[in-house]
């Protein structure tokens, strides 16, 4: 248990941030799943659209600090490579 007022406040703040970050990561995963499903279906047009929608979400995750920039770059690169292969 926290002994200081500032430590108690920090515990409250960390819990709020955890919830927000959890929602952000979940949102990114949803966008990634849409791209994966579009690739699996073999529809290059829908895969391109899904990737176009997912890219800003992934980058926003980097800006907000829930994704590492290299992880995001690698993910986008691999997905775009697979989408390009469909065409």
Phi and psi in degrees as GROMACS dihedral restraints (atoms count N, CA, C in turn):
[ dihedral_restraints ]
;  ai    aj    ak    al  type     phi  dphi    fc
    3     4     5     6     1   -71.5    20    10
    4     5     6     7     1   140.6    20    10
    6     7     8     9     1  -100.6    20    10
    7     8     9    10     1   -15.3    20    10
    9    10    11    12     1  -117.8    20    10
   10    11    12    13     1   152.9    20    10
   12    13    14    15     1   -60.4    20    10
   13    14    15    16     1   -40.9    20    10
   15    16    17    18     1   -66.4    20    10
   16    17    18    19     1   -34.7    20    10
   18    19    20    21     1   -68.8    20    10
   19    20    21    22     1   -37.7    20    10
   21    22    23    24     1   -64.1    20    10
   22    23    24    25     1   -42.3    20    10
   24    25    26    27     1   -63.7    20    10
   25    26    27    28     1   -41.2    20    10
   27    28    29    30     1   -62.0    20    10
   28    29    30    31     1   -39.6    20    10
   30    31    32    33     1   -62.0    20    10
   31    32    33    34     1   -44.6    20    10
   33    34    35    36     1   -62.6    20    10
   34    35    36    37     1   -45.5    20    10
   36    37    38    39     1   -64.2    20    10
   37    38    39    40     1   -43.2    20    10
   39    40    41    42     1   -60.5    20    10
   40    41    42    43     1   -39.1    20    10
   42    43    44    45     1   -64.4    20    10
   43    44    45    46     1   -43.3    20    10
   45    46    47    48     1   -62.5    20    10
   46    47    48    49     1   -44.7    20    10
   48    49    50    51     1   -63.8    20    10
   49    50    51    52     1   -38.8    20    10
   51    52    53    54     1   -59.8    20    10
   52    53    54    55     1   -44.4    20    10
   54    55    56    57     1   -62.4    20    10
   55    56    57    58     1   -44.5    20    10
   57    58    59    60     1   -63.9    20    10
   58    59    60    61     1   -46.3    20    10
   60    61    62    63     1   -64.5    20    10
   61    62    63    64     1   -37.6    20    10
   63    64    65    66     1   -61.2    20    10
   64    65    66    67     1   -42.0    20    10
   66    67    68    69     1   -65.2    20    10
   67    68    69    70     1   -40.7    20    10
   69    70    71    72     1   -64.4    20    10
   70    71    72    73     1   -46.5    20    10
   72    73    74    75     1   -63.3    20    10
   73    74    75    76     1   -40.0    20    10
   75    76    77    78     1   -62.6    20    10
   76    77    78    79     1   -42.0    20    10
   78    79    80    81     1   -62.9    20    10
   79    80    81    82     1   -42.7    20    10
   81    82    83    84     1   -63.6    20    10
   82    83    84    85     1   -43.8    20    10
   84    85    86    87     1   -60.7    20    10
   85    86    87    88     1   -36.9    20    10
   87    88    89    90     1   -62.6    20    10
   88    89    90    91     1   -45.0    20    10
   90    91    92    93     1   -63.7    20    10
   91    92    93    94     1   -39.5    20    10
   93    94    95    96     1   -64.7    20    10
   94    95    96    97     1   -39.3    20    10
   96    97    98    99     1   -63.1    20    10
   97    98    99   100     1   -38.7    20    10
   99   100   101   102     1   -62.7    20    10
  100   101   102   103     1   -40.4    20    10
  102   103   104   105     1   -65.5    20    10
  103   104   105   106     1   -44.9    20    10
  105   106   107   108     1   -58.4    20    10
  106   107   108   109     1   -44.2    20    10
  108   109   110   111     1   -64.9    20    10
  109   110   111   112     1   -39.3    20    10
  111   112   113   114     1   -66.1    20    10
  112   113   114   115     1   -38.8    20    10
  114   115   116   117     1   -66.2    20    10
  115   116   117   118     1   -43.4    20    10
  117   118   119   120     1   -63.3    20    10
  118   119   120   121     1   -34.3    20    10
  120   121   122   123     1   -73.3    20    10
  121   122   123   124     1   -20.8    20    10
  123   124   125   126     1    86.6    20    10
  124   125   126   127     1     6.4    20    10
  126   127   128   129     1   -88.5    20    10
  127   128   129   130     1   104.9    20    10
  129   130   131   132     1   -68.6    20    10
  130   131   132   133     1   -33.5    20    10
  132   133   134   135     1   -65.9    20    10
  133   134   135   136     1   -47.7    20    10
  135   136   137   138     1   -69.3    20    10
  136   137   138   139     1   -31.6    20    10
  138   139   140   141     1   -65.8    20    10
  139   140   141   142     1   -41.4    20    10
  141   142   143   144     1   -62.8    20    10
  142   143   144   145     1   -44.3    20    10
  144   145   146   147     1   -63.7    20    10
  145   146   147   148     1   -42.5    20    10
  147   148   149   150     1   -64.1    20    10
  148   149   150   151     1   -40.4    20    10
  150   151   152   153     1   -67.1    20    10
  151   152   153   154     1   -39.0    20    10
  153   154   155   156     1   -61.5    20    10
  154   155   156   157     1   -35.7    20    10
  156   157   158   159     1   -78.3    20    10
  157   158   159   160     1   -31.5    20    10
  159   160   161   162     1   -77.3    20    10
  160   161   162   163     1   -34.0    20    10
  162   163   164   165     1   -55.8    20    10
  163   164   165   166     1   -50.8    20    10
  165   166   167   168     1   -63.4    20    10
  166   167   168   169     1   -33.6    20    10
  168   169   170   171     1   -64.0    20    10
  169   170   171   172     1   -43.1    20    10
  171   172   173   174     1   -64.9    20    10
  172   173   174   175     1   -44.0    20    10
  174   175   176   177     1   -64.0    20    10
  175   176   177   178     1   -35.8    20    10
  177   178   179   180     1   -64.6    20    10
  178   179   180   181     1   -36.0    20    10
  180   181   182   183     1   -61.5    20    10
  181   182   183   184     1   -36.6    20    10
  183   184   185   186     1   -66.9    20    10
  184   185   186   187     1   -45.6    20    10
  186   187   188   189     1   -60.9    20    10
  187   188   189   190     1   -39.3    20    10
  189   190   191   192     1   -81.4    20    10
  190   191   192   193     1   -10.6    20    10
  192   193   194   195     1    90.3    20    10
  193   194   195   196     1    15.5    20    10
  195   196   197   198     1   -97.0    20    10
  196   197   198   199     1   -13.2    20    10
  198   199   200   201     1  -128.2    20    10
  199   200   201   202     1   143.8    20    10
  201   202   203   204     1   -78.7    20    10
  202   203   204   205     1   144.7    20    10
  204   205   206   207     1   -62.9    20    10
  205   206   207   208     1   -35.6    20    10
  207   208   209   210     1   -70.3    20    10
  208   209   210   211     1   -35.7    20    10
  210   211   212   213     1   -62.7    20    10
  211   212   213   214     1   -44.5    20    10
  213   214   215   216     1   -64.2    20    10
  214   215   216   217     1   -44.2    20    10
  216   217   218   219     1   -62.6    20    10
  217   218   219   220     1   -42.8    20    10
  219   220   221   222     1   -64.4    20    10
  220   221   222   223     1   -44.0    20    10
  222   223   224   225     1   -61.3    20    10
  223   224   225   226     1   -48.4    20    10
  225   226   227   228     1   -62.9    20    10
  226   227   228   229     1   -42.4    20    10
  228   229   230   231     1   -61.1    20    10
  229   230   231   232     1   -47.1    20    10
  231   232   233   234     1   -65.9    20    10
  232   233   234   235     1   -40.8    20    10
  234   235   236   237     1   -66.3    20    10
  235   236   237   238     1   -44.5    20    10
  237   238   239   240     1   -65.4    20    10
  238   239   240   241     1   -32.8    20    10
  240   241   242   243     1   -63.4    20    10
  241   242   243   244     1   -43.5    20    10
  243   244   245   246     1   -69.7    20    10
  244   245   246   247     1   -37.8    20    10
  246   247   248   249     1   -66.1    20    10
  247   248   249   250     1   -41.6    20    10
  249   250   251   252     1   -62.1    20    10
  250   251   252   253     1   -36.1    20    10
  252   253   254   255     1   -66.4    20    10
  253   254   255   256     1   -24.1    20    10
  255   256   257   258     1   -69.9    20    10
  256   257   258   259     1   -33.3    20    10
